[in-house]
Amino acid sequence: MSDPVVDNAVPSGNSSVAIPTDISGQILDLDEDDDLEVFSKGTTLTEGSSFNASMQTSPASMINQYKFEEEDADTKDIFVTVDNPESIVTAIETYVTYRVMTKTTRSEFDASEFEVQRRYQDFLWLKGRLEEAHPTLIVHPLPEKFVMKGMVERFNEDFIETRRKALHRFLNRIAEHPIFSSTDDFKIFLTAESGELTSHKKQGPGFLSRMGETVKAVAASVRGVRNRPDEFTDMQEYVEAFTQKIGSLDKVSQRIVREKKEHLEELKESGPIYTLWSQSEEELAEPLKRMAGCLDSCCKETEEQVKELNDHLIPVLHEYVLCTETLKAVLRRRDNIQADFEAKTEALAMKKADRDAESKVLSLAWDSLVGRSPEEVKQQKQQKLKGEIKEMRVELDKMEDRLEWANNALKSDWTRWQKVMRTDLRSAFVDTAERNVNYYEKCLAVWESFLHSQRTEADGNGKVDCS
């Protein structure tokens, strides 16, 4: 089987990469699952994407740089499973590890199967590294960090299983991505032993260094952009609308599930009441017992329906709520790259204006006092400005290529993300509809059976059936 490819090689892994500008949450909102050593050496927030001077860097050469191939089950060559969560208790901390099993036919792997143990902070590290190397590609979100109000229940089975499923989906999204799945960091995550991974993770700047970079990122975001292409403005508007709709749908769905749970608890209480009543009401004993049986059957079906909603609809909706934050971060990083380009363009224009302007009288007078002619001073200054302008032009050309690279990457990945999103949501909605139909059909059959039994009994007692 062949690997997913792009038209030109994309630098990854340990190449010079750009740290995402939207990392304040990872730096300032650390909890017990975070790892301080997340980012690699030699990186800056002002770099828009991986950049190599040896590559073709003209805008025309990068138009097809991020064309993604379609994948299906027949071409997939890497399969990842996250399972077997295990709580680890040490004298210093308590945490959960997950088994990550990989099967692959890719030639760059040393074997076809791997099994490693990973904790949440390792997944967080992988996500950060992918965002560093490809700041305008869309990395699928990780499950949220555990909030303080639920810290007591951090290691309960439901939470661990919910997180395991989300981590499993995260890795499989990465494995299905034609760029991310080929990075060195992803390979190391899947194959390296714990000690080797820890050593690799420490190849990053310290906490204070990243804090300084965050300040630079904030400054770039405040500066903003003036000439954003319409297509990226349309993306931002789409994300805002999508955020509002998916967020509302997520809240409403979770409220429905809570109300169904409350309804379920009431059903569980009502069945035994009918049973107890039948013991003291001889004439109604049989129908009361049947009512209790119907309620018990409906309880089981309702319990299953709630479980299915929790397992299949709610996770998909909430993951795409988290996706909206990822999309906003990607768009901000793209804007920061353009803002840097515009700032450098302005600086170059000002430098040209200085070159064209005549030297200040005061400067010339001072230089005359030290034995230098005004014309000589002027020529020296002109020569210096000419050299600075040449350097700035070279840097500006690189920044323009970087911006074009970032734009092409985002446009291609945006199309891919929309296709995946629509497939996921359509599948979740159809699945929910089918399960709801099945649920109501079963409950309907229970109550129709009860009605049939009562009508038959009434006819057998010689009573008139008025139905």
ABEGO torsion letter per residue (X at the ends): XBBBBBABBBBBEABBBBBBABAAAAAAABBAABBABABBBGBBAABABBBBAABBABAAAAAAAABBBBBBAAABABBBBBBGBBBBBBAABBBBBBBBBBBBABAABABABBBBBBBAAAAAAAAAAAAAABAABBBBBBBBBBBAAAAAAAABAAAAAAAAAAAAAAAAAAAABAAAAABAAAAAAAABBAAAAAAAAABBBBAAAAAAAAAAAAAAAAAEBABBBAAAAAAAAAAAAAAAAAAAAAAAAAAAAAAAAAAAAAAAAAAAAAAAAAAABAAAAAAAAAAAAAAAAAAAAAAAAAAAAAAAAAAAAAAAAAAAAAAAAAAAAAAAAAAAAAAAAAAAAAAAAAAABBBBAAAAAAAAAAGBBAAAAAAAAAAAAAAAAAAAAAAAAAAAAAAAAAAAAAAAAAAAAAAAAAAAAAAAAAAAAAAAAAAAAAAAAAAAAAAAAAAAAAAAAGBBBAX
